[in-house]
Amino acid sequence: MIQQRTIYLPQYRRGFHLITSLIEQELGELPATGMLNLLLQHTSAALTLNENADPDVRNDFESFINKLIPENHPLYTHILEGSDDMPAHIKSSVFGVSLSLPISNHKLNLGTWQGIYLCEFRNHGGSRRIIATIYS
């Protein structure tokens, strides 16, 4: 059986935000076993799975990715939507907009230190939308 729902995220400031509990809350009861696919329907943000304990990890991600993919690079031609827009598109492609996660015993089967991040790459990205598809 396949179930699908839309999860509406609130607006987040630019940065890396742990959203695991929000996703779990919005999903409700999960099947005994299965797979969850999350698709972020945006091109200037991303989803990733990483450490959920130390907030320094999220700060380091932000610092490193901004150095790796800077704003105002002279090669950018897509500049009409602000200096953070083109770098946000590149960052979104580097990180990706989907995750596939196993479901076991009616819950997400994540590693001990793993959490789902929303990677917000825009200064004012607005609310974001995720399509959650559950395969059981």
LOFI-963435 format. One line per 8 residues: their letters; for each residue x, z, y of C-alpha. Coordinates in steps of 0.001 Angstrom, whole numbers, plus 500000, padded with zeros to 6 digits. Each point is the difference from the previous one (the first is absolute). Last residue first. Layout:
A> X:Z:Y | ...
//
This chain:
SYITAIIR> 504326:503127:499491 | 501144:497878:502935 | 499579:501590:503418 | 500294:497799:503089 | 500655:501700:503335 | 499792:497768:503076 | 501823:501676:502867 | 499043:499797:503682
RSGGHNRF> 501996:501100:503054 | 499014:501614:503290 | 501932:498935:503076 | 503515:498633:500019 | 501014:501427:503385 | 503791:500335:499849 | 500007:497715:496974 | 501980:500548:496781
ECLYIGQW> 497711:502418:498205 | 501337:500608:496492 | 497149:501648:498118 | 501689:502044:497331 | 498879:500873:496477 | 501770:502987:498483 | 502561:500582:497279 | 501911:503233:499412
TGLNLKHN> 498600:500935:496581 | 499424:496406:498944 | 496563:498491:500430 | 497318:499682:497330 | 496956:499724:502247 | 497227:502123:498544 | 497268:499885:497330 | 502319:500911:497097
SIPLSLSV> 502246:497034:500762 | 499660:497378:502751 | 502971:497709:500562 | 500888:498669:503464 | 500236:496464:501350 | 501035:499860:503654 | 499345:497401:502665 | 501046:499044:503528
GFVSSKIH> 503716:499435:499596 | 503105:501783:501289 | 502018:496961:501134 | 496893:497982:500878 | 498591:502793:502160 | 503402:500471:501661 | 500048:496299:500952 | 496485:500152:501448
APMDDSGE> 500797:503223:501896 | 503182:498430:501446 | 497788:497212:501360 | 497537:502433:501603 | 502166:502761:501543 | 501098:497967:503043 | 496441:499204:500951 | 497247:497626:498892
LIHTYLPH> 501409:496856:501668 | 503414:500247:498288 | 499890:497659:496985 | 503245:498173:500878 | 502385:502628:498622 | 503646:498921:499709 | 501093:501983:503095 | 499020:503331:498371
NEPILKNI> 497724:501968:502316 | 499152:502686:497411 | 502410:500865:497231 | 499785:499354:496245 | 502887:501928:498353 | 500228:502564:502804 | 496242:500538:500027 | 499991:500140:496178
FSEFDNRV> 502662:502727:500017 | 498410:502295:502570 | 496496:499746:498522 | 501190:500514:496418 | 502099:502960:501153 | 496939:501596:501604 | 497995:499553:496793 | 502795:501532:497906
DPDANENL> 500354:502845:502519 | 496407:500954:499117 | 501301:501518:496726 | 497437:500256:497206 | 498177:496718:499298 | 502905:497782:499028 | 499088:496322:499640 | 497258:497487:499323
TLAASTHQ> 499449:497258:502542 | 497187:498437:501981 | 500428:497724:502990 | 499112:499324:503635 | 500070:496928:502245 | 498284:497464:497755 | 496805:501901:499179 | 497574:500238:497106
LLLNLMGT> 501829:502763:498113 | 499423:499329:496312 | 499907:502930:497567 | 499835:499288:496275 | 499018:502831:497704 | 500531:499778:496269 | 498207:501562:497063 | 499539:503161:498003
APLEGLEQ> 497480:502859:500031 | 498057:498304:502814 | 500326:501277:503585 | 497606:502267:501864 | 500163:499581:503767 | 502091:497175:501416 | 499701:501195:503612 | 501452:503426:499200
EILSTILH> 502873:498520:498005 | 500844:497597:502851 | 499929:502815:502588 | 502148:502191:497740 | 502607:497255:499584 | 500188:499070:503712 | 503573:501009:500926 | 500776:498299:503288
FGRRYQPL> 503031:497904:500958 | 500293:499160:503686 | 498057:498611:502965 | 497030:502189:500792 | 497103:500002:497583 | 496468:498732:500587 | 497606:501257:497361 | 499958:498340:496604
YITRQQIM> 496944:498202:498665 | 499926:499762:496213 | 498053:497090:498554 | 498716:500204:496476 | 500334:498129:496739 | 499086:500798:496440 | 500998:497980:496941 | 498823:500755:496484
//
